[in-house]
Amino acid sequence: MSLEEELEQIAIGKLERGHWGEGDFFLLAGVETWLLYFTIAEAHAELDAIVDGQFLGRLDGYYYPVGRCAMWKAMRVFYDPDGFLQSIKRRLEEYPQNLASAILNHHLAALEDVEDLERAVQRKDVFFFHFAMDLALDHLLQALFALNQEYFPSRKRSESYLRKFKVKPAECEERLRTVIALGGSAETLEQSYRIWNRLALDLKFLVEGDPIHRRM
């Protein structure tokens, strides 16, 4: 079968704007395939802004700018005649300390805002608790990734990353699963929040005790 016969659902200009720029889409032997276009100047400008700490959280509810760094670093390069991609990968080999400090400061401060979580517990409001917990979990995960000098890619496969981290609260994954499980019932919201609060406090102690980040 020829390559042409393997192509299906071709959509030129499928992406025209947004965080992923411009791109074409097609199925190649049933595999979703994207061709994304960008200029070198734009890529450098975006990377500079991210590494300088201008984007510390997620944008538009789903996009993590730091995830772009994770993508560049993990990218397998097959053809790079000008060495551009390799230069990006070399730049990201060592996690920038100023970025780690900025991310930790931002997300640890956000974790201290527990008003919505406490209100949800008081009202026994499971749905509101999950809304507040989703935001809080995002802050905790991004802080943990920065503490372990790992670019936060997205919420996907977070637990597999956590299992590999050396610096984290004791029984971190187990406690997080317990928080989520207990957060599903109005009768156990208080217990869920108590475990969460202790976990967030343990993370703060870890950051304060880490010699690299002690002077944030």
Sine and cosine of phi, psi and omega as CSV:
sin_phi,cos_phi,sin_psi,cos_psi,sin_omega,cos_omega
0.00,0.00,0.71,-0.70,-0.04,-1.00
-0.98,0.20,0.30,-0.95,0.04,-1.00
-0.86,0.51,-0.63,0.78,0.00,-1.00
-0.87,0.49,-0.59,0.81,0.00,-1.00
-0.95,0.30,-0.34,0.94,0.01,-1.00
-1.00,0.10,-0.18,0.98,-0.04,-1.00
-1.00,0.05,0.74,-0.68,0.02,-1.00
-0.63,-0.78,0.34,-0.94,0.13,-0.99
0.76,0.65,0.75,0.66,-0.02,-1.00
-0.96,0.29,0.79,-0.62,0.00,-1.00
-0.74,-0.68,0.99,-0.13,0.03,-1.00
-0.97,0.24,0.74,-0.67,-0.03,-1.00
0.96,0.27,0.45,0.90,0.00,-1.00
-0.85,0.52,-0.64,0.77,0.11,-0.99
-0.96,-0.29,0.77,-0.64,0.01,-1.00
-0.84,-0.54,-0.26,0.97,-0.02,-1.00
-0.30,-0.96,-0.07,-1.00,0.02,-1.00
0.99,-0.12,-0.18,-0.98,-0.13,-0.99
-0.93,0.37,-0.38,0.92,-0.04,-1.00
-0.98,-0.19,0.12,0.99,0.10,-1.00
0.94,0.34,-0.61,-0.79,-0.02,-1.00
-0.98,-0.17,0.54,-0.84,-0.01,-1.00
-0.21,-0.98,0.42,-0.91,0.08,-1.00
-0.94,-0.34,0.43,-0.90,-0.06,-1.00
-0.77,-0.64,0.57,-0.82,0.16,-0.99
-0.30,-0.95,0.31,-0.95,0.14,-0.99
-0.99,-0.14,0.81,-0.58,0.03,-1.00
-0.91,-0.42,0.95,-0.30,-0.07,-1.00
0.82,0.57,0.62,0.79,0.03,-1.00
0.99,0.12,0.00,1.00,-0.02,-1.00
-0.99,-0.15,0.80,-0.60,0.03,-1.00
-0.90,0.44,0.83,-0.55,-0.10,-0.99
-0.76,-0.65,0.71,-0.71,0.00,-1.00
-0.83,-0.55,0.66,-0.75,0.19,-0.98
-0.94,-0.34,0.93,-0.37,-0.06,-1.00
-0.96,-0.27,0.63,-0.78,-0.07,-1.00
-0.87,-0.49,0.66,-0.75,0.04,-1.00
-0.40,-0.92,0.31,-0.95,0.09,-1.00
-0.99,-0.14,0.43,-0.90,0.02,-1.00
-0.87,0.48,-0.64,0.77,0.00,-1.00
-0.89,0.46,-0.69,0.73,0.01,-1.00
-0.90,0.43,-0.66,0.75,-0.01,-1.00
-0.90,0.44,-0.67,0.74,0.02,-1.00
-0.91,0.41,-0.67,0.74,-0.02,-1.00
-0.89,0.46,-0.69,0.73,0.01,-1.00
-0.91,0.42,-0.71,0.71,-0.02,-1.00
-0.89,0.46,-0.66,0.75,0.04,-1.00
-0.85,0.52,-0.70,0.72,-0.03,-1.00
-0.91,0.42,-0.64,0.77,-0.01,-1.00
-0.92,0.38,-0.75,0.66,-0.03,-1.00
-0.91,0.42,-0.50,0.86,0.04,-1.00
-0.97,0.24,-0.05,1.00,0.06,-1.00
0.99,0.10,0.41,0.91,0.00,-1.00
-0.99,0.16,-0.30,0.95,0.00,-1.00
-0.77,-0.63,0.98,-0.17,-0.14,-0.99
-0.97,-0.25,-0.22,0.98,0.00,-1.00
-0.80,-0.61,-0.32,-0.95,0.03,-1.00
-1.00,-0.07,0.47,-0.88,-0.02,-1.00
-0.93,-0.36,0.60,-0.80,0.06,-1.00
0.83,0.56,0.47,0.88,0.12,-0.99
0.99,0.15,-0.15,0.99,-0.09,-1.00
-0.54,-0.84,-0.38,0.93,-0.14,-0.99
-0.99,-0.12,0.78,-0.62,0.02,-1.00
-0.95,-0.30,0.95,-0.31,0.02,-1.00
-0.82,0.57,-0.63,0.78,0.03,-1.00
-0.89,0.46,-0.42,0.91,0.07,-1.00
-0.88,0.48,-0.43,0.90,0.07,-1.00
-0.90,0.44,-0.62,0.79,0.05,-1.00
-0.90,0.44,-0.65,0.76,0.04,-1.00
-0.88,0.48,-0.64,0.77,0.01,-1.00
-0.90,0.43,-0.75,0.66,0.00,-1.00
-0.86,0.51,-0.70,0.71,-0.09,-1.00
-0.91,0.41,-0.61,0.79,-0.07,-1.00
-1.00,0.05,-0.14,0.99,-0.09,-1.00
-0.89,0.46,0.72,-0.70,0.10,-0.99
-1.00,-0.06,0.89,-0.46,-0.11,-0.99
-1.00,-0.09,0.85,-0.52,0.03,-1.00
-0.98,-0.19,-0.47,0.88,-0.04,-1.00
-0.53,-0.85,0.89,-0.45,-0.08,-1.00
-0.52,-0.86,0.94,0.35,-0.16,-0.99
-0.87,0.49,-0.51,0.86,-0.02,-1.00
-1.00,-0.08,-0.05,1.00,0.00,-1.00
0.96,0.28,0.24,0.97,-0.04,-1.00
-0.90,0.43,-0.77,0.64,-0.05,-1.00
-0.90,0.44,-0.64,0.77,0.03,-1.00
-0.90,0.43,-0.57,0.82,0.03,-1.00
-0.91,0.41,-0.61,0.79,0.06,-1.00
-0.91,0.42,-0.72,0.70,-0.02,-1.00
-0.89,0.46,-0.64,0.77,0.03,-1.00
-0.90,0.43,-0.64,0.77,-0.01,-1.00
-0.90,0.45,-0.53,0.85,-0.09,-1.00
-1.00,-0.09,0.01,1.00,-0.01,-1.00
-0.85,0.53,-0.69,0.73,0.01,-1.00
-0.97,-0.23,0.83,-0.56,-0.04,-1.00
-0.91,0.42,0.82,-0.57,-0.04,-1.00
-0.90,0.43,0.80,-0.60,-0.04,-1.00
-0.90,0.44,-0.60,0.80,0.01,-1.00
-0.91,0.41,-0.54,0.84,0.05,-1.00
-0.94,0.35,-0.69,0.72,0.03,-1.00
-0.86,0.51,-0.70,0.71,-0.01,-1.00
-0.90,0.44,-0.67,0.74,0.00,-1.00
-0.90,0.43,-0.69,0.72,0.00,-1.00
-0.90,0.43,-0.70,0.71,-0.01,-1.00
-0.90,0.44,-0.70,0.71,0.02,-1.00
-0.86,0.51,-0.72,0.70,-0.06,-1.00
-0.90,0.43,-0.76,0.65,-0.13,-0.99
-0.98,0.18,-0.51,0.86,0.09,-1.00
-0.92,0.38,-0.62,0.79,0.06,-1.00
-0.90,0.44,-0.64,0.76,0.00,-1.00
-0.91,0.41,-0.56,0.83,0.01,-1.00
-0.91,0.42,-0.39,0.92,0.00,-1.00
-0.97,0.25,-0.24,0.97,0.05,-1.00
-1.00,0.07,1.00,-0.07,-0.09,-1.00
-0.94,-0.35,0.26,0.97,-0.08,-1.00
-0.84,0.54,-0.74,0.67,-0.04,-1.00
-0.92,0.40,-0.63,0.78,0.03,-1.00
-0.89,0.46,-0.70,0.72,-0.02,-1.00
-0.92,0.38,-0.62,0.78,0.04,-1.00
-0.91,0.42,-0.64,0.77,0.02,-1.00
-0.90,0.44,-0.65,0.76,0.02,-1.00
-0.91,0.42,-0.71,0.70,-0.01,-1.00
-0.87,0.49,-0.61,0.79,-0.03,-1.00
-1.00,0.02,-0.10,1.00,-0.09,-1.00
0.82,0.57,0.69,0.72,-0.06,-1.00
-0.98,-0.18,0.99,-0.14,-0.09,-1.00
-0.90,0.43,-0.69,0.72,-0.04,-1.00
-0.91,0.42,-0.68,0.74,0.02,-1.00
-0.92,0.40,-0.60,0.80,0.04,-1.00
-0.88,0.48,-0.67,0.74,-0.01,-1.00
-0.94,0.35,-0.54,0.84,0.09,-1.00
-0.89,0.45,-0.75,0.66,-0.01,-1.00
-0.93,0.38,-0.59,0.81,-0.01,-1.00
-0.94,0.35,-0.58,0.82,0.04,-1.00
-0.87,0.50,-0.69,0.73,0.03,-1.00
-0.91,0.41,-0.69,0.72,-0.03,-1.00
-0.91,0.41,-0.66,0.75,0.01,-1.00
-0.89,0.46,-0.61,0.79,0.04,-1.00
-0.87,0.49,-0.70,0.71,0.01,-1.00
-0.90,0.45,-0.68,0.73,-0.03,-1.00
-0.91,0.42,-0.69,0.72,-0.01,-1.00
-0.89,0.45,-0.70,0.71,-0.02,-1.00
-0.91,0.41,-0.59,0.81,0.07,-1.00
-0.91,0.41,-0.67,0.74,0.02,-1.00
-0.89,0.45,-0.65,0.76,0.02,-1.00
-0.90,0.44,-0.70,0.72,0.00,-1.00
-0.91,0.42,-0.63,0.78,0.01,-1.00
-0.88,0.48,-0.55,0.83,0.01,-1.00
-1.00,-0.10,0.20,0.98,0.05,-1.00
0.80,0.61,0.77,0.64,0.05,-1.00
-0.81,-0.59,0.78,-0.62,0.03,-1.00
-0.92,0.39,0.78,-0.63,-0.06,-1.00
-0.97,0.25,0.92,-0.38,-0.08,-1.00
-0.98,0.20,-0.73,0.69,0.01,-1.00
0.02,-1.00,-0.10,-0.99,0.02,-1.00
-0.98,0.20,-0.19,0.98,-0.02,-1.00
-0.93,0.36,0.65,-0.76,0.09,-1.00
0.85,0.52,0.47,0.88,-0.02,-1.00
-0.86,0.51,-0.65,0.76,-0.08,-1.00
-0.92,0.40,-0.59,0.81,0.02,-1.00
-0.91,0.42,-0.57,0.82,0.09,-1.00
-0.92,0.39,-0.71,0.70,-0.05,-1.00
-0.85,0.52,-0.62,0.79,-0.02,-1.00
-0.88,0.47,-0.45,0.89,-0.03,-1.00
-1.00,-0.01,-0.25,0.97,-0.07,-1.00
-0.94,0.34,0.64,-0.77,0.04,-1.00
-1.00,0.01,-0.48,0.88,-0.04,-1.00
-0.94,-0.33,0.96,-0.28,-0.02,-1.00
-0.25,-0.97,0.36,-0.93,0.07,-1.00
-0.87,0.49,0.46,-0.89,0.00,-1.00
-0.85,0.52,0.66,-0.75,0.04,-1.00
0.77,0.63,0.68,0.73,-0.12,-0.99
-0.86,0.52,-0.79,0.61,-0.05,-1.00
-0.90,0.45,-0.67,0.74,-0.01,-1.00
-0.89,0.45,-0.66,0.75,0.00,-1.00
-0.92,0.39,-0.62,0.78,0.04,-1.00
-0.90,0.43,-0.67,0.74,0.04,-1.00
-0.89,0.45,-0.60,0.80,0.03,-1.00
-0.92,0.40,-0.67,0.74,0.05,-1.00
-0.84,0.55,-0.72,0.69,-0.03,-1.00
-0.93,0.38,-0.67,0.74,-0.01,-1.00
-0.90,0.44,-0.72,0.69,-0.02,-1.00
-0.95,0.32,-0.37,0.93,0.01,-1.00
-0.97,0.26,-0.02,1.00,-0.01,-1.00
-1.00,0.00,-0.02,1.00,-0.02,-1.00
-0.73,-0.68,0.69,-0.73,0.01,-1.00
-0.87,0.49,-0.49,0.87,-0.06,-1.00
-0.97,0.22,-0.28,0.96,-0.04,-1.00
-0.88,-0.48,0.21,0.98,0.01,-1.00
-0.88,0.48,-0.65,0.76,-0.03,-1.00
-0.89,0.46,-0.66,0.75,0.02,-1.00
-0.92,0.40,-0.66,0.75,0.04,-1.00
-0.86,0.51,-0.73,0.69,-0.02,-1.00
-0.91,0.42,-0.60,0.80,0.01,-1.00
-0.90,0.44,-0.68,0.74,0.04,-1.00
-0.91,0.41,-0.67,0.74,0.02,-1.00
-0.88,0.48,-0.71,0.70,-0.04,-1.00
-0.87,0.49,-0.64,0.76,0.01,-1.00
-0.93,0.37,-0.62,0.79,0.01,-1.00
-0.90,0.43,-0.71,0.71,0.03,-1.00
-0.89,0.45,-0.61,0.79,0.02,-1.00
-0.93,0.38,-0.64,0.77,0.05,-1.00
-0.89,0.46,-0.62,0.78,0.04,-1.00
-0.90,0.43,-0.67,0.74,0.03,-1.00
-0.87,0.50,-0.67,0.74,0.02,-1.00
-0.90,0.44,-0.61,0.79,0.03,-1.00
-0.89,0.45,-0.70,0.72,-0.01,-1.00
-0.90,0.43,-0.70,0.71,-0.01,-1.00
-0.91,0.41,-0.47,0.88,-0.02,-1.00
-1.00,0.00,-0.13,0.99,0.00,-1.00
-0.99,0.17,0.83,-0.56,-0.08,-1.00
-0.88,0.48,-0.48,0.88,-0.02,-1.00
-0.95,0.31,-0.59,0.80,-0.11,-0.99
-0.96,-0.29,0.08,1.00,-0.09,-1.00
-0.88,0.47,-0.49,0.87,-0.05,-1.00
-0.97,-0.23,0.55,0.83,0.00,-1.00
-0.88,0.48,0.00,0.00,0.00,0.00
